[in-house]
Amino acid sequence: MNAEEERLKQNNQRELHWHLWGPYLSERQWGTVREDYSANGDAWTYFPHEHARSRAYRWGEDGIGGLSDFKQRLCFAFAFWNGRDPILKERLFGLTGPQGNHGEDVKEIFFFEDNTPSHSYMRMTYRYPQAAFPYEELVRQGGARSRTEPEFELWDTGVLREDRYFDITIEYAKASEDDILIRATVANRGPDPARLDLLPTIWFRNTWSWEKDRPRPNLRVGTDHSAAIAVIEASHDTLGEYRLIGEAADGLLFTENETNLQLLYGVPNQAPHVKDAFHDAIVRGDPAATNPDQMGTKAAMHYEMELAAGETRSIRLRLHEYVVARVADPGGAERGRA
């Protein structure tokens, strides 16, 4: 029996919960029936991509190359900014059913490369253009083409010419069922130096807004955070206590996973710091958008990179439980977490 077979045996016999953490975080939650509360069942227009960065989901979350616990209480993924895009790249972009000449269609380049059955090792690569991502051109061309014509893809826009893009490889390796080593390797494939902001992001799915008696989880600066090591602590009433540890970061960002009501609907926000705060802080240069008290339900470590042509740089992190807080499951179905 090899190591992976042993892990699966432990999981199946409920000795160790190797499936507690896995690639359960979708790349796109917007525009899905899961988040559709429209009167006519029009999921595409009820929750468009333009709302996703500012509007809290209810039934799931999304991110690029991310993972979550199997109940999707605590989520982790990477966000990127190339210094030119109008928004942070937090999730995949694509055309809705009505926008695409062949229906819904993701307009990104990414590769799912490896995943063991126990999720003890996972790897994917995301290809991020160094030029401004052509959101408007992709929508315009998709609407202009007939069903008999081929789809207009990202490479047709010219943003990838001369290999002017980053290949970002994201890897996860489990030291145990709830101790996960993370590595993001960024490669500048282009002929010139290029900048990239990398934001390993950790957040809680918003469950407290829908169930008023649900305890609110919390993210905060770790007690051992320093200039040499970045630490974010997470507390959840059923998942327990976790820490995200990273190499020395250029800063920590905190906000709430709450809808920006003022932006979307013109009514006052229920929280002073909202879901899209990192967009304002990084893209618009507004540090006041984030919580100066450095606590909330969404947080990120900020790494500013300047990569020479052909240069590769890696950032290493660790997500792990550091206080055992298991809650008994009378039905036995949850295997380690209630």
N, C-alpha and C positions, 0 to 999 in steps of 0.2 A: 504494500500500500504506500503510494507516494504522499507527499505533504498535502497536496490539494485534496486527495481522496480522504485523508485523515480529517481535514477541516470540514468537508462535507459530512462525514460520519458524525463529527462532534455537533454539527448544526442539526442534522436530522434526528439525533438522539437527544437534542436539547441540552447538551452539555455546555456548548459555547454558541452564542448567537452571531455567527459569521455574516448573516444576512441583515443584521441590525442596520448597517450602513451599506449603501450601494448607489448605483447610477439611477436613482429613482426621480431625479430632478429633470423635468422635460426641458428641451431647448426653446419651446414656445408654449406658453399658456394663454396668450392673448388670442382672440378670435376663435375660441373653442366653445363647444356646447357646454363644457364644464362651468364656464363663467357667464353663461347667457341667461339673463333675466329679462330679456326683451319681451314685449307683448306679442310680437309676431314671429318669434323664433329666429331672428336675424342675428346670429352670433357674430358674423363678420363685422357689421357696422356697430353693434352694441359695444364691443370691446376691441377697438382697432389697435394696431401697433403703436400709434401716436399716443395712446393712453397708457400703455404698459409701463413706462418709466415713472408715471405719476400716480397710478391708481392701484390700490392694494387688491390683490387677488383674494378669493375666499377658499377655493377648493384645491389649489395647488400653486406651485411656484415655478419659475423658469430661470435658466442661466446657461452659460456656455461652459461645457466641460465640468459640470457640477455634480454634487452628490448630496444626499440627505439621509436622515434616518428613515426607516421604513414607514413611518407615519407622517413623514415630512413635517416635523415640528421645527427642527433646526436644519438650515440649508447652508451650503457653501458652493461658491462658484467664482469665476474670474470675470472682471470687467476690464475693458481696455479703452485707451484714447490715443489717437495718433497725432494729436495737436491740430487737426484739420476738421474733424467731424463736428457737426452741430450738436451731437449728443454722445454720451458714453455708449460704448458697445457692451451692453449687458446681456443681450439675448439675440437670437437669430432673427433676421429680417426676411420677409417674403411677401408674396402677393396673396391677397385674399381670393376666394373663389370668383367674385365678380371682376377683380382686377386682372387676373391672368388670362391670357388667350387660351390656355389649356386648364383653367381652374387654378386652385391654390398651388403655390410653387415657392419653395424656399430659394432665396437668392444669395446663398453663402457657399463657401467652400470649407469643408471640414471632413475629417477622416476618423472614424471610430476604429481603433487599431488593435486593441486587446482588452479582454475582460475574462478573468477566470470565473468559473461557476460560483465560487464563494465570494467573489468580488475582492479577493485578497490582493489582486493587482489589476489596475485599469489604466488605459492610456488612450488619448485622443489628440489630434492635432487640428488647430484652427488656423486658417490662413486669413490674415487681416491686411487689407491694402494700406499702403502708406499715404496715398492720396485720399481726399475726402470720399467717403463711401457714397456711391451714386444712388441714393434713395429715390430721388425724384425721377431720374432718368429711367430707372428700372420700372417704376410705376407707369410712367408715360409710355414707354415702349411696349409694356405688357398690354396696355389698353388700346394701343394703335394697331396691334397685329391681329390677324384673323385666326380662326381655329386651324386653318390649313397651313399656316406659316409656322416655322420653328419658334421656340421660345427664345426670348432675349435674355441671355445669362450675364453673370457678373463679368466674365472674361470678355464679353462682347463690348463692354464699355471702355476698355483700354486702360483701366486702373491698375492692371497687373503687368503691363508692359515693362520690359527690362527687369523683370523679377522684383519690382518695387513693392514688396510686401514682407510681412513678418510671418514666419511659421512659428506658432506657439504650441508647444507640446506639453500636455498636462498629464501627469502621472500620479497615481495613488498606489501605495503599498501598505498593507495592514500589518502592523507588528502584533496586534491582537484584535479581538472583535470590536473594541472601541478605542483603538490607538492607531491613527492613520497618518502615515508620512506622505507628504505632498511635495511635488516638484514641478515648477513651471519653467520650461526652457524656451527662451525667445531667441530666434535666429533672424538677423537682418539679411534677407536674400538679395537685396538691391545693391546697386553700384555706388551708392552714396551713403554718408552717415544719416541716421534717422532716429527720431525720438519716439518713445512709447511710455505712456503712463500705465502701469499695471496695478490693478486693485484686487487682491484676494479679498472676497467679500463674504461675510457670515451674517445670517439673519434668521429671524423666526418668521414662520408663516403666521399671518394675522388671523388668530382664532378669537382674540379677546373682543374685537369689535362686533362680532355676531352673537357671542354668548357673554352677556354682561357679568355673569358670575365666574367666568373663567379667569384664573390668575394670570396676570401679565408677566411674561418672561422678561429677562433683562440681560443686556450685554454691557460690559464696562471695561475700563482699562485694568489690566492685570496688576496684581500687587507687586510683581517682580518685573514689570515693564521698565525698560531703560533705553539709553541711547544705543546699547549693544544688542538688544533683543526686544522684539515687539511681542506683546502679550495682550490678548483679549479674552476675558472670562465670560462664560455664558451660564445662566441659571434658568432651569425650566422645572415646573412642578412635578412632571412625570419622567422626563428624560434625565434629569439630574444636573450635575455640574460638569462643564466642559471648558477646555482652554484651547485657543488657537494661538500657536507660537510661530513666529517668523523671524527671519533674519532682520537685522537692523533696517527699519523703514524710515522713509522721509516724513511720515506723519501717520496719524490715526484719524479716521473720520467716523462720526456717530450721528445717527438720526433715528427716526421712527419709521416702521413699515406701515405708514398711514397715508391715505389718499390725500393728494393736494387738491382739496375742494375748491380753493380760491382760483387756482389755475383752470380747472376743468369745468367748474359749474358757477363760479362767481360768488360763492358763499364763503364765510369765514372758515378757516381750518380749525379742526378740533384739536390739533396738536401744533405746537410752534415749529416743529421740525418734521418734515414729511419725506415720503419715499424717494422723491427725485432730488434730494438735497445734494447728493454727490455730483450730479450733473451741474448744478449751479456752482458748487465749490471748485470743481476741476475745469469744466469747459468755460464757465463764465467768470471764474476767478473770484467767487464770492464766498469767503470763508465763514461769513455770518450765517450761511444757510445750514451749517451743521451745528450740532449741540456742543457748546463750549465746555459743558460739564462732562463731556466724553462718556455718555451712557445713552442707551436706547434699545431698540429692537432690530437695528440694522447697523452694521459696522464694517469698516474696511481698513486694511493696511495699504498705504500709498507708496509705491516705488516708482521713482522717476528714472527712466533709462535713456541714455544716449549711446547708441550702438553704431560702431563703424561699419563700413561695408563688409559683409561677410562675418561680422562678429556674432557670437552666441553668448548669452548670459543666462544663468539659472537662479531662481529664487526657491529656497527650501522652507517648508512649513511643516507643522505638526498639529493635528486636531486630535485631542484625546480627552477621555473622561478622567477627572482627577479626584473626584469624591464619589465613592460608590453610593448610589441612591436608587437601588432597584425597588420597584413597587410590585408586590405580588399580583399575579393575574389569576383570579379564581378559576377562569375557564381554561387556563393553560395554553391559550392560543397565541399569546403575545410573546412568549419566550424571552423574558428578561425585562421587558418594559411594558407598563400598563398604559 
